[in-house]
Amino acid sequence: MPSVLHPIWPGICILAIALAFVGCGHSKREDVAAAFSGPPLAPQPPVFVRGSMALILTNSSGYEARVAVEGGPYLEPGAAVGGELVCLGTKLLFNPDPNQKKGSSQIGRFNFLWDVTTAKGYLLSEALQAYAPISSSAKFTNVMTKAEAAAEEQIDKHPCRPEEVTVSSEDGEKAVFTVWRAMDLKGFPMRVRSQSTRLTLTFSQVHLESPPEEAFAPPDGFAKYDTAEGLIGELRLRQANLRRKTPRETTGDLDLPARPAGGQRPPGSY
């Protein structure tokens, strides 16, 4: 028997073909649309930089050291677990290890400048060669120390003595830490552990020397964004545009201009 086509089938076929072409056109714009799929979330300085623990890490004479982070709420999926911490007075510079950041690091590496006294700082983007101001409403002003009757420990070959440290904020909240101070490094806090969250910092390769003052300012030649969200939005847009290019057009970067000669050293090069 001859086959009988339903009279509406040709129309359905034509519609399906049309939708396929439309879908192909939309697929080329999906990456750009994804850049605006939600408000850009700017990376925040880790809690040990912007929180109560930061007051323990300040040092008037300055230092540079490696820091490893274990436990606590900071270690959410994709968080950095180590890096370089540089300090001068109440200012901190944290350079996360690039091979340990995921999530936001998909659009570049970020560094953090922070002033513990003012609770303000900057988010630095190496990929965009730009920076934006960041801040926190929490300020920590007071430290109380109580010696512990515990045995000395060796941390990174330094003899350390534990003590209990209580940090208070302006609104009266308190956080208690156990701090192991190196007796041969002028009491440097080789290990700091929160008694409530168990977040633990362990330092190594400590150098007690004053880093240059310019290390705590955005590098020369970096563009300024009014907000961190604006900076992240620009990075997401450029990344989306990069994904839309053909392999022959793609250069592997974010189409950013070369850094001007004669500028400051990039974060993490000290």
C-alpha positions as a LaTeX table, in Angstrom:
\begin{tabular}{lrrr}
\hline
Residue & $x$ (\AA) & $y$ (\AA) & $z$ (\AA) \\
\hline
Met1 & 0.00 & 0.00 & 0.00 \\
Pro2 & 1.25 & 3.48 & $-0.72$ \\
Ser3 & 2.32 & 5.44 & 2.32 \\
Val4 & 0.05 & 8.23 & 3.37 \\
Leu5 & 1.62 & 11.41 & 4.82 \\
His6 & $-0.37$ & 13.38 & 7.31 \\
Pro7 & $-1.03$ & 16.81 & 5.79 \\
Ile8 & 0.69 & 18.64 & 8.67 \\
Trp9 & 3.95 & 16.62 & 8.53 \\
Pro10 & 5.63 & 18.76 & 5.86 \\
Gly11 & 5.03 & 21.81 & 8.01 \\
Ile12 & 6.50 & 20.10 & 11.04 \\
Cys13 & 9.62 & 19.14 & 9.09 \\
Ile14 & 10.11 & 22.70 & 7.85 \\
Leu15 & 9.67 & 24.04 & 11.40 \\
Ala16 & 12.22 & 21.55 & 12.77 \\
Ile17 & 14.79 & 22.56 & 10.15 \\
Ala18 & 14.20 & 26.23 & 10.91 \\
Leu19 & 14.62 & 25.68 & 14.64 \\
Ala20 & 17.87 & 23.81 & 14.00 \\
Phe21 & 19.28 & 26.80 & 12.13 \\
Val22 & 18.08 & 29.17 & 14.82 \\
Gly23 & 19.67 & 26.94 & 17.46 \\
Cys24 & 23.01 & 27.08 & 15.65 \\
Gly25 & 22.84 & 30.83 & 15.60 \\
His26 & 22.06 & 30.99 & 19.29 \\
Ser27 & 24.88 & 28.59 & 20.15 \\
Lys28 & 27.37 & 31.15 & 18.90 \\
Arg29 & 25.99 & 33.65 & 21.39 \\
Glu30 & 25.65 & 31.34 & 24.38 \\
Asp31 & 29.03 & 32.23 & 25.84 \\
Val32 & 28.28 & 35.95 & 25.75 \\
Ala33 & 24.85 & 35.38 & 27.26 \\
Ala34 & 26.48 & 33.32 & 30.01 \\
Ala35 & 28.59 & 36.32 & 30.93 \\
Phe36 & 25.39 & 38.12 & 31.92 \\
Ser37 & 23.50 & 35.14 & 33.37 \\
Gly38 & 23.78 & 36.58 & 36.86 \\
Pro39 & 25.43 & 39.35 & 38.85 \\
Pro40 & 29.22 & 38.94 & 38.91 \\
Leu41 & 30.46 & 37.77 & 42.29 \\
Ala42 & 33.80 & 39.31 & 43.17 \\
Pro43 & 36.33 & 37.14 & 45.04 \\
Gln44 & 36.77 & 38.17 & 48.66 \\
Pro45 & 40.00 & 38.16 & 50.63 \\
Pro46 & 40.30 & 34.94 & 52.64 \\
Val47 & 38.94 & 35.12 & 56.16 \\
Phe48 & 42.42 & 35.09 & 57.70 \\
Val49 & 43.19 & 38.31 & 55.80 \\
Arg50 & 39.97 & 40.23 & 56.43 \\
Gly51 & 38.79 & 38.62 & 59.69 \\
Ser52 & 39.81 & 38.58 & 63.34 \\
Met53 & 42.80 & 36.30 & 62.69 \\
Ala54 & 44.39 & 39.05 & 60.59 \\
Leu55 & 45.13 & 41.14 & 63.68 \\
Ile56 & 47.45 & 38.38 & 64.91 \\
Leu57 & 49.30 & 38.38 & 61.59 \\
Thr58 & 50.24 & 42.06 & 61.56 \\
Asn59 & 53.84 & 42.95 & 62.29 \\
Ser60 & 55.29 & 46.44 & 62.57 \\
Ser61 & 58.68 & 45.44 & 61.14 \\
Gly62 & 57.25 & 43.42 & 58.27 \\
Tyr63 & 57.81 & 39.93 & 56.91 \\
Glu64 & 57.39 & 37.61 & 53.92 \\
Ala65 & 56.38 & 33.98 & 54.38 \\
Arg66 & 54.67 & 30.97 & 52.89 \\
Val67 & 51.33 & 30.02 & 54.44 \\
Ala68 & 49.40 & 26.75 & 54.30 \\
Val69 & 45.71 & 26.68 & 55.24 \\
Glu70 & 43.89 & 23.71 & 56.71 \\
Gly71 & 40.34 & 23.08 & 57.94 \\
Gly72 & 37.71 & 25.60 & 58.85 \\
Pro73 & 34.94 & 27.19 & 56.75 \\
Tyr74 & 37.45 & 28.92 & 54.47 \\
Leu75 & 38.18 & 25.73 & 52.60 \\
Glu76 & 34.99 & 25.64 & 50.57 \\
Pro77 & 35.23 & 23.83 & 47.20 \\
Gly78 & 37.62 & 25.64 & 44.90 \\
Ala79 & 39.26 & 27.75 & 47.59 \\
Ala80 & 42.97 & 28.38 & 47.69 \\
Val81 & 44.84 & 26.46 & 50.38 \\
Gly82 & 48.15 & 28.24 & 50.34 \\
Gly83 & 50.20 & 31.09 & 49.04 \\
Glu84 & 52.50 & 33.91 & 49.95 \\
Leu85 & 51.70 & 36.40 & 52.71 \\
Val86 & 53.57 & 39.69 & 52.89 \\
Cys87 & 53.12 & 42.15 & 55.75 \\
Leu88 & 54.21 & 45.64 & 56.70 \\
Gly89 & 52.65 & 47.17 & 59.79 \\
Thr90 & 48.89 & 46.64 & 59.51 \\
Lys91 & 48.93 & 45.98 & 55.76 \\
Leu92 & 48.77 & 42.52 & 54.21 \\
Leu93 & 49.35 & 41.25 & 50.68 \\
Phe94 & 48.14 & 37.73 & 49.92 \\
Asn95 & 49.16 & 35.98 & 46.71 \\
Pro96 & 47.28 & 32.64 & 46.43 \\
Asp97 & 49.03 & 29.76 & 44.74 \\
Pro98 & 47.77 & 29.84 & 41.14 \\
Asn99 & 47.58 & 26.06 & 40.81 \\
Gln100 & 45.20 & 25.77 & 43.77 \\
Lys101 & 42.46 & 28.26 & 42.93 \\
Lys102 & 39.46 & 27.11 & 40.94 \\
Gly103 & 36.11 & 28.67 & 40.24 \\
Ser104 & 36.85 & 32.37 & 40.05 \\
Ser105 & 40.38 & 31.63 & 38.85 \\
Gln106 & 38.83 & 30.49 & 35.58 \\
Ile107 & 38.86 & 34.19 & 34.67 \\
Gly108 & 42.33 & 34.88 & 35.96 \\
Arg109 & 44.41 & 34.99 & 39.07 \\
Phe110 & 43.57 & 37.41 & 41.88 \\
Asn111 & 45.69 & 38.92 & 44.62 \\
Phe112 & 44.52 & 40.82 & 47.67 \\
Leu113 & 45.80 & 43.96 & 49.38 \\
Trp114 & 44.31 & 44.63 & 52.79 \\
Asp115 & 44.72 & 47.14 & 55.63 \\
Val116 & 43.59 & 45.54 & 58.89 \\
Thr117 & 43.12 & 48.92 & 60.61 \\
Thr118 & 40.79 & 50.45 & 58.03 \\
Ala119 & 39.23 & 47.14 & 56.83 \\
Lys120 & 39.76 & 48.27 & 53.26 \\
Gly121 & 41.92 & 47.11 & 50.40 \\
Tyr122 & 42.08 & 46.17 & 46.75 \\
Leu123 & 41.31 & 43.22 & 44.51 \\
Leu124 & 44.06 & 42.86 & 41.89 \\
Ser125 & 43.60 & 41.07 & 38.56 \\
Glu126 & 46.74 & 40.04 & 36.72 \\
Ala127 & 44.76 & 38.96 & 33.63 \\
Leu128 & 43.02 & 42.32 & 33.27 \\
Gln129 & 45.91 & 44.30 & 34.77 \\
Ala130 & 43.39 & 46.19 & 36.83 \\
Tyr131 & 42.29 & 46.70 & 40.42 \\
Ala132 & 39.17 & 47.66 & 42.36 \\
Pro133 & 38.51 & 48.71 & 45.96 \\
Ile134 & 37.09 & 46.21 & 48.46 \\
Ser135 & 36.06 & 46.70 & 52.09 \\
Ser136 & 34.46 & 45.09 & 55.13 \\
Ser137 & 32.23 & 46.45 & 57.88 \\
Ala138 & 33.98 & 44.37 & 60.55 \\
Lys139 & 36.94 & 45.95 & 62.35 \\
Phe140 & 39.12 & 44.27 & 64.96 \\
Thr141 & 40.91 & 46.43 & 67.47 \\
Asn142 & 42.02 & 44.56 & 70.59 \\
Val143 & 44.24 & 41.55 & 71.36 \\
Met144 & 44.60 & 39.80 & 74.73 \\
Thr145 & 47.21 & 37.10 & 75.32 \\
Lys146 & 47.38 & 34.34 & 77.93 \\
Ala147 & 50.28 & 31.90 & 78.17 \\
Glu148 & 49.47 & 28.19 & 77.99 \\
Ala149 & 51.07 & 25.50 & 80.10 \\
Ala150 & 52.01 & 23.33 & 77.14 \\
Ala151 & 55.19 & 21.85 & 75.81 \\
Glu152 & 57.21 & 23.58 & 73.13 \\
Glu153 & 56.86 & 22.40 & 69.55 \\
Gln154 & 59.09 & 22.52 & 66.50 \\
Ile155 & 57.43 & 24.16 & 63.49 \\
Asp156 & 59.51 & 24.47 & 60.34 \\
Lys157 & 62.57 & 23.85 & 62.57 \\
His158 & 61.71 & 26.75 & 64.87 \\
Pro159 & 61.05 & 26.18 & 68.62 \\
Cys160 & 57.56 & 27.50 & 69.31 \\
Arg161 & 55.61 & 28.16 & 72.50 \\
Pro162 & 51.79 & 28.09 & 72.42 \\
Glu163 & 49.58 & 30.79 & 73.89 \\
Glu164 & 45.90 & 31.69 & 73.87 \\
Val165 & 44.98 & 34.90 & 72.03 \\
Thr166 & 41.58 & 36.60 & 72.15 \\
Val167 & 40.74 & 39.13 & 69.45 \\
Ser168 & 37.85 & 41.57 & 69.96 \\
Ser169 & 35.94 & 43.54 & 67.34 \\
Glu170 & 34.42 & 47.00 & 67.61 \\
Asp171 & 30.96 & 45.52 & 68.16 \\
Gly172 & 32.16 & 43.40 & 71.09 \\
Glu173 & 32.44 & 40.02 & 69.39 \\
Lys174 & 35.40 & 37.87 & 70.43 \\
Ala175 & 37.37 & 35.13 & 68.70 \\
Val176 & 39.83 & 32.86 & 70.50 \\
Phe177 & 42.92 & 31.35 & 68.90 \\
Thr178 & 45.83 & 29.17 & 69.87 \\
Val179 & 49.05 & 30.71 & 68.57 \\
Trp180 & 52.45 & 29.02 & 68.43 \\
Arg181 & 55.11 & 31.74 & 68.50 \\
Ala182 & 58.68 & 31.11 & 67.37 \\
Met183 & 61.10 & 32.01 & 70.12 \\
Asp184 & 63.94 & 32.49 & 67.64 \\
Leu185 & 61.89 & 34.72 & 65.29 \\
Lys186 & 60.86 & 37.47 & 67.70 \\
Gly187 & 57.61 & 35.72 & 68.55 \\
Phe188 & 56.43 & 35.26 & 64.98 \\
Pro189 & 53.13 & 33.27 & 64.87 \\
Met190 & 54.32 & 30.13 & 63.10 \\
Arg191 & 50.92 & 28.49 & 63.57 \\
Val192 & 47.51 & 30.02 & 64.31 \\
Arg193 & 44.41 & 27.90 & 64.97 \\
Ser194 & 40.86 & 29.09 & 65.57 \\
Gln195 & 39.38 & 27.35 & 68.62 \\
Ser196 & 35.87 & 27.60 & 67.18 \\
Thr197 & 36.26 & 26.79 & 63.45 \\
Arg198 & 39.56 & 24.84 & 63.60 \\
Leu199 & 40.87 & 26.93 & 60.71 \\
Thr200 & 44.66 & 26.58 & 60.93 \\
Leu201 & 47.46 & 28.56 & 59.34 \\
Thr202 & 50.99 & 27.15 & 59.32 \\
Phe203 & 53.89 & 29.30 & 58.14 \\
Ser204 & 57.22 & 28.40 & 56.61 \\
Gln205 & 60.12 & 30.14 & 54.89 \\
Val206 & 59.68 & 33.17 & 57.14 \\
His207 & 61.82 & 36.22 & 56.36 \\
Leu208 & 61.65 & 39.01 & 58.92 \\
Glu209 & 62.41 & 41.95 & 56.69 \\
Ser210 & 60.56 & 45.06 & 55.62 \\
Pro211 & 59.06 & 44.73 & 52.15 \\
Pro212 & 58.91 & 47.87 & 49.99 \\
Glu213 & 56.02 & 50.23 & 50.73 \\
Glu214 & 54.94 & 50.20 & 47.10 \\
Ala215 & 54.14 & 46.49 & 47.42 \\
Phe216 & 50.95 & 47.51 & 49.22 \\
Ala217 & 49.60 & 49.78 & 46.51 \\
Pro218 & 48.12 & 48.82 & 43.12 \\
Pro219 & 50.95 & 48.43 & 40.59 \\
Asp220 & 51.72 & 51.25 & 38.18 \\
Gly221 & 49.92 & 50.80 & 34.91 \\
Phe222 & 46.98 & 48.89 & 36.39 \\
Ala223 & 43.58 & 50.32 & 35.43 \\
Lys224 & 41.17 & 51.23 & 38.23 \\
Tyr225 & 37.58 & 49.99 & 38.37 \\
Asp226 & 35.06 & 51.62 & 40.67 \\
Thr227 & 33.81 & 48.28 & 42.00 \\
Ala228 & 35.09 & 44.74 & 42.19 \\
Glu229 & 31.86 & 43.56 & 40.55 \\
Gly230 & 32.58 & 45.80 & 37.58 \\
Leu231 & 36.06 & 44.34 & 37.25 \\
Ile232 & 34.75 & 40.77 & 37.37 \\
Gly233 & 32.02 & 41.60 & 34.87 \\
Glu234 & 34.62 & 42.88 & 32.40 \\
Leu235 & 36.69 & 39.72 & 32.82 \\
Arg236 & 33.68 & 37.50 & 32.24 \\
Leu237 & 32.74 & 39.42 & 29.11 \\
Arg238 & 36.24 & 39.21 & 27.66 \\
Gln239 & 36.44 & 35.51 & 28.45 \\
Ala240 & 33.11 & 34.94 & 26.69 \\
Asn241 & 34.31 & 36.87 & 23.63 \\
Leu242 & 37.51 & 34.81 & 23.62 \\
Arg243 & 35.55 & 31.55 & 23.58 \\
Arg244 & 33.57 & 32.75 & 20.56 \\
Lys245 & 36.70 & 33.08 & 18.42 \\
Thr246 & 37.85 & 30.39 & 16.05 \\
Pro247 & 41.07 & 28.52 & 16.99 \\
Arg248 & 42.95 & 30.55 & 14.38 \\
Glu249 & 41.77 & 33.80 & 15.94 \\
Thr250 & 42.43 & 32.78 & 19.53 \\
Thr251 & 45.75 & 33.86 & 21.01 \\
Gly252 & 45.28 & 32.28 & 24.44 \\
Asp253 & 44.90 & 35.51 & 26.41 \\
Leu254 & 42.06 & 37.88 & 27.17 \\
Asp255 & 42.98 & 40.36 & 24.41 \\
Leu256 & 44.61 & 42.61 & 26.97 \\
Pro257 & 47.27 & 45.21 & 26.19 \\
Ala258 & 50.85 & 44.56 & 27.20 \\
Arg259 & 51.84 & 45.90 & 30.60 \\
Pro260 & 53.64 & 49.27 & 30.32 \\
Ala261 & 57.38 & 49.10 & 30.74 \\
Gly262 & 58.83 & 50.60 & 33.87 \\
Gly263 & 55.88 & 49.75 & 36.11 \\
Gln264 & 56.02 & 48.12 & 39.50 \\
Arg265 & 56.70 & 44.45 & 39.83 \\
Pro266 & 53.56 & 42.34 & 39.62 \\
Pro267 & 52.06 & 40.92 & 42.84 \\
Gly268 & 53.83 & 37.81 & 44.02 \\
Ser269 & 57.26 & 38.75 & 42.60 \\
Tyr270 & 58.78 & 39.95 & 45.87 \\
\hline
\end{tabular}
